[in-house]
């Protein structure tokens, strides 16, 4: 077992997750650039539908708006819901771009609403976070970002390198641990991931750590043997600490679009996911994928990633997200 340096510890009262000062206020500015592609699609393309004197809301305009909304990958259901609201509010009237954009923004915000759930912190002992997802979704990088997020709040973090099938995954996680000042528990390549998870939590208890984040092997939701392995890890963690894992975060790639929904379904059933980390929003015009994922599975989007740096992760705020989508600059 290998261990590296430790982050500064901060006591959490009543099992609550501390809020970094100004986090919500900084959400808009941090995601604004990352959502530029989706924002251009919504603002520019919809504005191009209108002339200076406005335009009559008829079936042709409604269909054109629907087609643009679909390109954000929000899905036909939400796009139809927005289209129906525009029809209900404006059909037969001449309106301007601002009227339509305000209408879309309000409906999107309603569709994205969720309880503003922080990470559920354990009342006693370390909070255990299990991270799952397919290869290429940005899982290891997301773990590094989560580690940075916790450490910035004064929490000590231990990482468990539960992806024992790929040596590169353990090596990458080890590098991040060294950079960020977190301990890491590793196993031999091909060893039992549940054993690594057990030892990571055991180390967290011994060190009185605040958080233990456990990586898992990237997998497809159709790989039943690997899904069974996830279930085993959950059971092992629960025996070590009651109610562990306290969070099971599913990492989804925003550029995967609607494919992310089938991933979410498989993982949410097998791993009993509690929330989503949506990555790569800076590289796609499909920021609307937040909507069908929220609606289809009732899983809160807890974090979004808008870059490759450890600090490029922020808590998801639906209202600020919509403000960023429709900002003119």
C-alpha positions as CSV (number, residue, x, y, z in Angstrom):
1,X,0.0,0.0,0.0
2,X,1.4,3.4,-1.0
3,X,0.6,6.7,0.7
4,X,1.4,10.3,-0.1
5,X,1.0,13.6,1.7
6,X,-2.1,14.7,3.5
7,X,-4.3,17.8,3.0
8,X,-5.3,20.1,5.9
9,X,-8.2,18.7,8.0
10,X,-11.3,20.6,8.9
11,X,-14.0,19.4,11.3
12,X,-17.5,19.2,9.8
13,X,-20.4,19.9,12.2
14,X,-23.6,17.8,12.1
15,X,-22.4,16.0,9.0
16,X,-23.0,19.0,6.7
17,X,-20.9,19.9,3.7
18,X,-19.3,23.3,4.1
19,X,-20.0,25.8,1.4
20,X,-17.0,27.7,0.0
21,X,-17.6,31.5,0.3
22,X,-18.9,33.0,-2.8
23,X,-19.2,29.6,-4.6
24,X,-22.6,30.3,-6.0
25,X,-21.7,33.9,-7.0
26,X,-18.7,32.5,-8.9
27,X,-20.6,29.8,-10.7
28,X,-21.7,32.1,-13.6
29,X,-18.3,33.4,-14.4
30,X,-16.7,30.0,-14.2
31,X,-19.1,28.2,-16.6
32,X,-19.7,31.1,-18.9
33,X,-16.8,30.4,-21.2
34,X,-17.3,26.6,-21.0
35,X,-20.9,27.0,-22.2
36,X,-19.9,29.2,-25.1
37,X,-20.8,26.7,-27.8
38,X,-24.2,25.9,-26.4
39,X,-24.9,29.6,-25.8
40,X,-24.0,30.5,-29.4
41,X,-26.4,27.9,-30.6
42,X,-29.3,29.2,-28.5
43,X,-28.6,32.9,-28.9
44,X,-27.2,33.3,-32.4
45,X,-29.3,30.7,-34.2
46,X,-32.5,31.8,-32.6
47,X,-31.7,35.5,-33.2
48,X,-31.1,34.7,-36.8
49,X,-34.8,33.7,-37.1
50,X,-36.0,37.2,-36.4
51,X,-36.0,40.5,-38.3
52,X,-35.8,43.9,-36.6
53,X,-39.6,44.3,-36.8
54,X,-40.2,40.9,-35.1
55,X,-41.9,37.8,-36.5
56,X,-45.3,36.2,-36.3
57,X,-45.4,33.1,-34.1
58,X,-46.8,30.5,-36.4
59,X,-46.2,26.8,-37.0
60,X,-43.2,27.5,-39.2
61,X,-41.4,29.5,-36.5
62,X,-42.2,27.0,-33.8
63,X,-40.7,24.2,-35.9
64,X,-37.6,26.2,-36.5
65,X,-37.1,26.9,-32.8
66,X,-37.8,23.2,-32.1
67,X,-35.0,22.2,-34.5
68,X,-32.5,24.5,-32.8
69,X,-33.4,23.2,-29.3
70,X,-32.9,19.6,-30.5
71,X,-29.4,20.5,-31.5
72,X,-28.5,21.2,-27.8
73,X,-29.4,17.5,-27.1
74,X,-32.1,18.3,-24.6
75,X,-34.3,15.7,-26.3
76,X,-37.6,15.8,-28.1
77,X,-39.7,15.8,-24.9
78,X,-38.2,19.0,-23.3
79,X,-37.9,20.7,-26.7
80,X,-41.6,20.0,-27.3
81,X,-42.5,21.3,-23.9
82,X,-40.7,24.6,-24.6
83,X,-42.3,24.8,-28.1
84,X,-45.7,24.2,-26.6
85,X,-45.2,27.0,-24.0
86,X,-44.1,29.4,-26.8
87,X,-47.2,28.5,-28.8
88,X,-49.4,28.9,-25.7
89,X,-48.0,32.3,-24.8
90,X,-47.4,33.8,-28.3
91,X,-49.2,32.0,-31.1
92,X,-50.6,34.5,-33.6
93,X,-48.7,37.4,-32.2
94,X,-45.7,39.3,-33.6
95,X,-42.8,39.0,-31.1
96,X,-39.1,39.8,-30.9
97,X,-36.1,37.7,-30.1
98,X,-36.0,38.8,-26.5
99,X,-39.5,37.6,-25.9
100,X,-38.7,34.1,-27.2
101,X,-35.4,33.8,-25.4
102,X,-36.9,34.9,-22.1
103,X,-39.6,32.3,-22.6
104,X,-37.1,29.5,-23.4
105,X,-34.9,30.5,-20.4
106,X,-37.7,30.4,-17.9
107,X,-39.0,27.0,-19.2
108,X,-35.4,25.5,-19.2
109,X,-34.8,26.7,-15.6
110,X,-38.0,25.0,-14.6
111,X,-37.0,21.8,-16.3
112,X,-33.6,21.8,-14.6
113,X,-34.8,22.5,-11.1
114,X,-33.6,20.2,-8.4
115,X,-32.9,20.2,-4.7
116,X,-29.6,22.0,-4.2
117,X,-28.1,19.0,-2.5
118,X,-24.5,19.3,-1.3
119,X,-22.4,16.2,-1.0
120,X,-23.9,14.1,1.8
121,X,-21.3,14.2,4.5
122,X,-21.1,11.4,7.1
123,X,-22.1,12.4,10.6
124,X,-19.1,10.4,11.9
125,X,-16.0,9.0,10.3
126,X,-14.9,9.6,6.7
127,X,-17.4,10.4,4.0
128,X,-17.1,7.7,1.3
129,X,-17.6,8.7,-2.3
130,X,-17.6,6.0,-5.0
131,X,-17.0,7.3,-8.5
132,X,-18.3,5.3,-11.5
133,X,-18.5,5.7,-15.3
134,X,-17.3,4.5,-18.7
135,X,-13.8,4.8,-20.0
136,X,-13.2,8.2,-21.6
137,X,-15.9,10.0,-19.7
138,X,-13.2,11.9,-17.7
139,X,-13.6,9.8,-14.5
140,X,-10.0,10.1,-13.2
141,X,-9.8,13.8,-14.0
142,X,-13.1,14.3,-12.2
143,X,-11.8,12.5,-9.1
144,X,-8.8,14.9,-9.1
145,X,-11.2,17.9,-9.4
146,X,-13.4,16.5,-6.6
147,X,-10.3,16.0,-4.5
148,X,-9.3,19.6,-5.1
149,X,-12.8,20.8,-4.2
150,X,-12.8,19.0,-0.9
151,X,-9.3,20.1,0.0
152,X,-10.1,23.7,-0.8
153,X,-12.8,23.4,1.9
154,X,-10.2,22.2,4.4
155,X,-11.0,18.5,4.2
156,X,-8.4,15.8,4.3
157,X,-8.8,13.3,1.5
158,X,-7.7,9.7,0.8
159,X,-8.0,8.2,-2.7
160,X,-8.6,4.5,-3.4
161,X,-7.2,3.4,-6.7
162,X,-10.0,0.9,-7.3
163,X,-9.4,0.6,-11.1
164,X,-6.9,-2.2,-10.7
165,X,-7.3,-3.4,-14.3
166,X,-5.5,-0.5,-16.0
167,X,-2.1,0.4,-14.6
168,X,-2.3,3.8,-16.4
169,X,-5.4,4.7,-14.3
170,X,-3.5,4.0,-11.0
171,X,-0.5,5.9,-12.3
172,X,-2.6,8.9,-13.3
173,X,-4.4,8.9,-10.0
174,X,-1.1,8.7,-8.1
175,X,0.2,11.8,-9.9
176,X,-2.9,13.7,-9.0
177,X,-2.6,12.6,-5.4
178,X,1.0,13.9,-5.2
179,X,0.0,17.2,-6.8
180,X,-3.0,17.8,-4.6
181,X,-1.7,16.6,-1.3
182,X,-4.0,13.6,-0.9
183,X,-3.1,10.1,0.3
184,X,-3.6,7.2,-2.0
185,X,-4.2,3.5,-1.4
186,X,-3.3,1.2,-4.3
187,X,-3.3,-2.5,-5.0
188,X,-1.5,-4.8,-7.4
189,X,-2.6,-4.7,-11.0
190,X,-5.5,-7.2,-11.4
191,X,-6.1,-7.4,-7.7
192,X,-9.6,-7.3,-6.2
193,X,-11.0,-3.7,-6.4
194,X,-13.2,-4.4,-3.3
195,X,-10.1,-5.1,-1.3
196,X,-8.5,-1.8,-2.4
197,X,-11.8,0.0,-1.4
198,X,-11.8,-1.7,2.0
199,X,-8.2,-0.7,2.7
200,X,-8.8,2.9,1.6
201,X,-11.7,3.2,4.0
202,X,-9.7,1.5,6.7
203,X,-6.9,4.0,6.2
204,X,-9.4,6.8,6.3
205,X,-10.7,5.6,9.7
206,X,-7.2,5.3,11.1
207,X,-6.1,8.7,9.9
208,X,-9.4,10.3,10.9
209,X,-9.8,11.6,7.4
210,X,-12.8,13.6,6.2
211,X,-13.3,12.1,2.8
212,X,-12.4,8.8,1.0
213,X,-12.9,8.9,-2.8
214,X,-12.7,5.5,-4.6
215,X,-12.1,5.1,-8.3
216,X,-13.6,2.2,-10.1
217,X,-12.8,0.5,-13.5
218,X,-14.4,2.2,-16.4
219,X,-17.1,-0.1,-17.8
220,X,-20.2,-0.2,-20.0
221,X,-23.6,-0.7,-18.4
222,X,-24.0,-3.9,-20.4
223,X,-21.0,-5.6,-18.7
224,X,-22.8,-7.5,-16.1
225,X,-19.8,-9.0,-14.4
226,X,-18.3,-5.6,-13.8
227,X,-21.6,-4.3,-12.6
228,X,-21.7,-7.2,-10.1
229,X,-18.2,-6.1,-9.0
230,X,-19.6,-2.6,-8.3
231,X,-22.3,-4.2,-6.1
232,X,-19.6,-6.1,-4.2
233,X,-17.7,-2.9,-3.6
234,X,-20.8,-1.3,-2.2
235,X,-21.5,-4.2,0.2
236,X,-17.8,-4.2,1.4
237,X,-17.9,-0.5,2.1
238,X,-21.2,-0.8,3.9
239,X,-19.7,-3.4,6.3
240,X,-16.8,-1.1,7.1
241,X,-18.8,2.1,7.6
242,X,-22.6,2.1,8.1
243,X,-24.4,3.9,5.2
244,X,-21.2,3.9,3.0
245,X,-20.8,4.8,0.3
246,X,-22.5,8.0,1.2
247,X,-22.4,9.2,-2.4
248,X,-22.1,7.3,-5.7
249,X,-21.3,9.8,-8.4
250,X,-21.8,8.8,-12.1
251,X,-19.4,10.6,-14.4
252,X,-21.0,11.4,-17.8
253,X,-19.4,12.9,-20.8
254,X,-21.6,15.8,-22.1
255,X,-20.2,15.3,-25.6
256,X,-21.8,11.8,-25.6
257,X,-25.2,13.5,-25.7
258,X,-28.2,11.2,-25.5
259,X,-25.9,8.2,-25.2
260,X,-25.3,9.4,-21.7
261,X,-28.9,8.6,-20.8
262,X,-28.4,4.9,-21.4
263,X,-25.2,5.0,-19.4
264,X,-27.0,6.7,-16.5
265,X,-29.7,4.1,-16.5
266,X,-27.4,1.2,-16.3
267,X,-25.2,2.7,-13.7
268,X,-28.0,4.1,-11.6
269,X,-29.5,0.7,-11.3
270,X,-26.4,-1.3,-10.7
271,X,-24.5,1.2,-8.5
272,X,-27.4,3.0,-6.9
273,X,-26.0,6.3,-8.0
274,X,-26.9,9.4,-6.0
275,X,-25.7,12.1,-8.4
276,X,-24.1,13.0,-11.6
277,X,-20.8,14.7,-12.5
278,X,-21.3,16.1,-16.1
279,X,-17.9,16.6,-17.8
280,X,-16.6,18.3,-21.0
281,X,-19.3,21.0,-21.2
282,X,-16.6,23.2,-22.6
283,X,-16.2,21.1,-25.7
284,X,-19.8,20.7,-26.8
285,X,-22.9,22.5,-28.0
286,X,-25.0,19.9,-26.2
287,X,-25.3,21.6,-22.8
288,X,-29.0,20.8,-23.0
289,X,-28.3,17.2,-22.2
290,X,-28.6,18.2,-18.5
291,X,-32.4,18.3,-19.0
292,X,-33.2,14.7,-20.2
293,X,-30.7,13.3,-17.7
294,X,-32.4,15.2,-14.9
295,X,-35.9,14.3,-16.0
296,X,-35.3,10.6,-17.0
297,X,-33.6,9.5,-13.8
298,X,-34.3,12.1,-11.1
299,X,-30.6,12.1,-10.3
300,X,-29.3,15.5,-9.3
301,X,-26.5,16.9,-11.4
302,X,-24.1,17.7,-8.5
303,X,-21.1,19.0,-10.4
304,X,-20.2,20.1,-13.9
305,X,-16.7,20.2,-15.4
306,X,-15.8,22.9,-17.9
307,X,-12.1,22.4,-18.4
308,X,-9.1,20.1,-17.7
309,X,-7.6,21.9,-14.7
310,X,-8.3,20.7,-11.1
311,X,-10.2,23.9,-10.4
312,X,-12.5,23.5,-13.4
313,X,-15.2,21.8,-11.4
314,X,-18.1,23.6,-9.8
315,X,-21.4,22.7,-8.0
316,X,-24.3,22.8,-10.4
317,X,-26.8,25.7,-10.0
318,X,-29.7,25.5,-12.4
319,X,-30.6,29.2,-12.4
320,X,-27.0,30.3,-12.9
321,X,-26.6,27.7,-15.6
322,X,-29.5,29.1,-17.5
323,X,-28.3,32.6,-17.1
324,X,-24.9,31.6,-18.6
325,X,-26.7,29.9,-21.5
326,X,-28.5,33.0,-22.4
327,X,-25.9,35.6,-21.7
328,X,-25.2,37.8,-24.7
329,X,-21.4,38.0,-24.1
